[in-house]
Amino acid sequence: MATARNTTPPNNFMTNITLHPDEYKWTSSRIFEAADKLVQLKKDKDPWEVFEYIVKIWQSTNPSEYESFIVNLDEIKKTRKITNVGNKQFSGVSVDKETGGTLRYLLDIPVKVVQMIRKLYPEMNLDKEFYTKWAKHFPKMVIEKVV
């Protein structure tokens, strides 16, 4: 049950607000509008257009987290060692010492973005093919590169 303290909207909140039924706290209605738009986009558009919108939502609602994420990715890219695979050199690739297999650090996706995708597309298999396509659509999130 909601308490009086939790059901009083903040005075400095000038946008429409909605009482979130599960958490009994005030939430910007923009979050619910974005969720409605995502559901509509899922019905009308290709999943990759929806994923682009999900990333835009995450960027706009978490600007400092987004900037931190990009800086962290740049640092990861700089610190990856160079590995020879065949006649090419890669950063973000290593060879497993036990099996001799190639291990790739292809990309990094924010947890919140993956959670939104899984909520919206529970039937989608986030497999190797998905991550390879993701890398083509979102090159900023790619770690591995040919040197």
Summary of the structure (lengths in Angstrom):
residues: 147
radius of gyration: 20.2
end to end distance: 58.4
largest distance: 67.8
contacts: 337
relative contact order: 0.12
helix: 51%
strand: 18%
